């Protein structure tokens, strides 16, 4: 998909716009929320990244990548207790972290 290529090329703002368009067609597209979170995390916009990662998990609580990403971003934000909780959820889903 085009937006995956944009993400890989570093054109994060355009990738976010494309992912948001995909979400406008399918609001349950959890991977799009997770990938928007990745864009924001790469741009060091941790609050926005956390919001989108948590939306991805709200849509699909078994999305291991998104669960791990919430833990990572919370850890980066200094919330080690919150990060630990999310990493435990990821382990319960079978992640080897």
C-alpha positions as protocol buffer text, in pm:
chain_id: "A"
residue {
  index: 1
  type: UNK
  ca { x: 0 y: 0 z: 0 }
}
residue {
  index: 2
  type: UNK
  ca { x: 109 y: 353 z: -71 }
}
residue {
  index: 3
  type: UNK
  ca { x: 100 y: 466 z: 292 }
}
residue {
  index: 4
  type: UNK
  ca { x: 330 y: 183 z: 399 }
}
residue {
  index: 5
  type: UNK
  ca { x: 582 y: 308 z: 143 }
}
residue {
  index: 6
  type: UNK
  ca { x: 541 y: 663 z: 275 }
}
residue {
  index: 7
  type: UNK
  ca { x: 600 y: 540 z: 629 }
}
residue {
  index: 8
  type: UNK
  ca { x: 915 y: 357 z: 522 }
}
residue {
  index: 9
  type: UNK
  ca { x: 1039 y: 658 z: 324 }
}
residue {
  index: 10
  type: UNK
  ca { x: 1007 y: 890 z: 624 }
}
residue {
  index: 11
  type: UNK
  ca { x: 719 y: 1099 z: 488 }
}
residue {
  index: 12
  type: UNK
  ca { x: 532 y: 1064 z: 816 }
}
residue {
  index: 13
  type: UNK
  ca { x: 290 y: 1353 z: 778 }
}
residue {
  index: 14
  type: UNK
  ca { x: 166 y: 1226 z: 442 }
}
residue {
  index: 15
  type: UNK
  ca { x: 150 y: 871 z: 578 }
}
residue {
  index: 16
  type: UNK
  ca { x: -65 y: 995 z: 869 }
}
residue {
  index: 17
  type: UNK
  ca { x: -300 y: 1166 z: 624 }
}
residue {
  index: 18
  type: UNK
  ca { x: -332 y: 848 z: 416 }
}
residue {
  index: 19
  type: UNK
  ca { x: -390 y: 629 z: 722 }
}
residue {
  index: 20
  type: UNK
  ca { x: -655 y: 874 z: 845 }
}
residue {
  index: 21
  type: UNK
  ca { x: -827 y: 850 z: 508 }
}
residue {
  index: 22
  type: UNK
  ca { x: -826 y: 470 z: 538 }
}
residue {
  index: 23
  type: UNK
  ca { x: -980 y: 504 z: 886 }
}
residue {
  index: 24
  type: UNK
  ca { x: -1252 y: 729 z: 742 }
}
residue {
  index: 25
  type: UNK
  ca { x: -1356 y: 434 z: 523 }
}
residue {
  index: 26
  type: UNK
  ca { x: -1317 y: 173 z: 797 }
}
residue {
  index: 27
  type: UNK
  ca { x: -1309 y: 299 z: 1154 }
}
residue {
  index: 28
  type: UNK
  ca { x: -1222 y: -51 z: 1276 }
}
residue {
  index: 29
  type: UNK
  ca { x: -889 y: -60 z: 1088 }
}
residue {
  index: 30
  type: UNK
  ca { x: -678 y: -101 z: 1403 }
}
residue {
  index: 31
  type: UNK
  ca { x: -348 y: -138 z: 1220 }
}
residue {
  index: 32
  type: UNK
  ca { x: -397 y: 210 z: 1071 }
}
residue {
  index: 33
  type: UNK
  ca { x: -429 y: 355 z: 1422 }
}
residue {
  index: 34
  type: UNK
  ca { x: -118 y: 163 z: 1527 }
}
residue {
  index: 35
  type: UNK
  ca { x: 77 y: 289 z: 1225 }
}
residue {
  index: 36
  type: UNK
  ca { x: -29 y: 648 z: 1292 }
}
residue {
  index: 37
  type: UNK
  ca { x: 104 y: 593 z: 1643 }
}
residue {
  index: 38
  type: UNK
  ca { x: 432 y: 474 z: 1490 }
}
residue {
  index: 39
  type: UNK
  ca { x: 453 y: 791 z: 1282 }
}
residue {
  index: 40
  type: UNK
  ca { x: 396 y: 1011 z: 1585 }
}
residue {
  index: 41
  type: UNK
  ca { x: 641 y: 811 z: 1795 }
}
residue {
  index: 42
  type: UNK
  ca { x: 908 y: 849 z: 1527 }
}
residue {
  index: 43
  type: UNK
  ca { x: 842 y: 1225 z: 1528 }
}
residue {
  index: 44
  type: UNK
  ca { x: 882 y: 1223 z: 1910 }
}
residue {
  index: 45
  type: UNK
  ca { x: 518 y: 1320 z: 1963 }
}
residue {
  index: 46
  type: UNK
  ca { x: 464 y: 1073 z: 2243 }
}
residue {
  index: 47
  type: UNK
  ca { x: 123 y: 1196 z: 2361 }
}
residue {
  index: 48
  type: UNK
  ca { x: -24 y: 1161 z: 2012 }
}
residue {
  index: 49
  type: UNK
  ca { x: 147 y: 825 z: 1966 }
}
residue {
  index: 50
  type: UNK
  ca { x: -2 y: 694 z: 2291 }
}
residue {
  index: 51
  type: UNK
  ca { x: -351 y: 807 z: 2193 }
}
residue {
  index: 52
  type: UNK
  ca { x: -337 y: 625 z: 1860 }
}
residue {
  index: 53
  type: UNK
  ca { x: -181 y: 310 z: 2005 }
}
residue {
  index: 54
  type: UNK
  ca { x: -453 y: 296 z: 2268 }
}
residue {
  index: 55
  type: UNK
  ca { x: -720 y: 343 z: 1998 }
}
residue {
  index: 56
  type: UNK
  ca { x: -571 y: 48 z: 1811 }
}
residue {
  index: 57
  type: UNK
  ca { x: -595 y: -165 z: 2127 }
}
residue {
  index: 58
  type: UNK
  ca { x: -950 y: -48 z: 2195 }
}
residue {
  index: 59
  type: UNK
  ca { x: -1049 y: -170 z: 1849 }
}
residue {
  index: 60
  type: UNK
  ca { x: -862 y: -499 z: 1879 }
}
residue {
  index: 61
  type: UNK
  ca { x: -742 y: -592 z: 2229 }
}
residue {
  index: 62
  type: UNK
  ca { x: -551 y: -887 z: 2080 }
}
residue {
  index: 63
  type: UNK
  ca { x: -334 y: -662 z: 1859 }
}
residue {
  index: 64
  type: UNK
  ca { x: -4 y: -759 z: 2020 }
}
residue {
  index: 65
  type: UNK
  ca { x: 198 y: -499 z: 1828 }
}
residue {
  index: 66
  type: UNK
  ca { x: -27 y: -219 z: 1950 }
}
residue {
  index: 67
  type: UNK
  ca { x: -25 y: -352 z: 2308 }
}
residue {
  index: 68
  type: UNK
  ca { x: 356 y: -360 z: 2306 }
}
residue {
  index: 69
  type: UNK
  ca { x: 366 y: -13 z: 2151 }
}
residue {
  index: 70
  type: UNK
  ca { x: 152 y: 128 z: 2432 }
}
residue {
  index: 71
  type: UNK
  ca { x: 400 y: -20 z: 2679 }
}
residue {
  index: 72
  type: UNK
  ca { x: 698 y: 121 z: 2494 }
}
residue {
  index: 73
  type: UNK
  ca { x: 554 y: 470 z: 2462 }
}
residue {
  index: 74
  type: UNK
  ca { x: 442 y: 477 z: 2826 }
}
residue {
  index: 75
  type: UNK
  ca { x: 793 y: 377 z: 2927 }
}
residue {
  index: 76
  type: UNK
  ca { x: 935 y: 660 z: 2713 }
}
residue {
  index: 77
  type: UNK
  ca { x: 694 y: 896 z: 2887 }
}
residue {
  index: 78
  type: UNK
  ca { x: 831 y: 788 z: 3225 }
}
residue {
  index: 79
  type: UNK
  ca { x: 529 y: 580 z: 3324 }
}
residue {
  index: 80
  type: UNK
  ca { x: 716 y: 262 z: 3416 }
}
residue {
  index: 81
  type: UNK
  ca { x: 426 y: 115 z: 3614 }
}
residue {
  index: 82
  type: UNK
  ca { x: 190 y: 171 z: 3322 }
}
residue {
  index: 83
  type: UNK
  ca { x: 446 y: 28 z: 3081 }
}
residue {
  index: 84
  type: UNK
  ca { x: 487 y: -281 z: 3297 }
}
residue {
  index: 85
  type: UNK
  ca { x: 110 y: -336 z: 3294 }
}
residue {
  index: 86
  type: UNK
  ca { x: 98 y: -319 z: 2913 }
}
residue {
  index: 87
  type: UNK
  ca { x: 397 y: -552 z: 2878 }
}
residue {
  index: 88
  type: UNK
  ca { x: 219 y: -802 z: 3104 }
}
residue {
  index: 89
  type: UNK
  ca { x: -86 y: -780 z: 2877 }
}
residue {
  index: 90
  type: UNK
  ca { x: 139 y: -847 z: 2578 }
}
residue {
  index: 91
  type: UNK
  ca { x: 289 y: -1151 z: 2752 }
}
residue {
  index: 92
  type: UNK
  ca { x: -63 y: -1279 z: 2826 }
}
residue {
  index: 93
  type: UNK
  ca { x: -132 y: -1255 z: 2453 }
}
residue {
  index: 94
  type: UNK
  ca { x: 174 y: -1469 z: 2382 }
}
residue {
  index: 95
  type: UNK
  ca { x: 439 y: -1206 z: 2312 }
}
residue {
  index: 96
  type: UNK
  ca { x: 791 y: -1309 z: 2407 }
}
residue {
  index: 97
  type: UNK
  ca { x: 906 y: -988 z: 2568 }
}
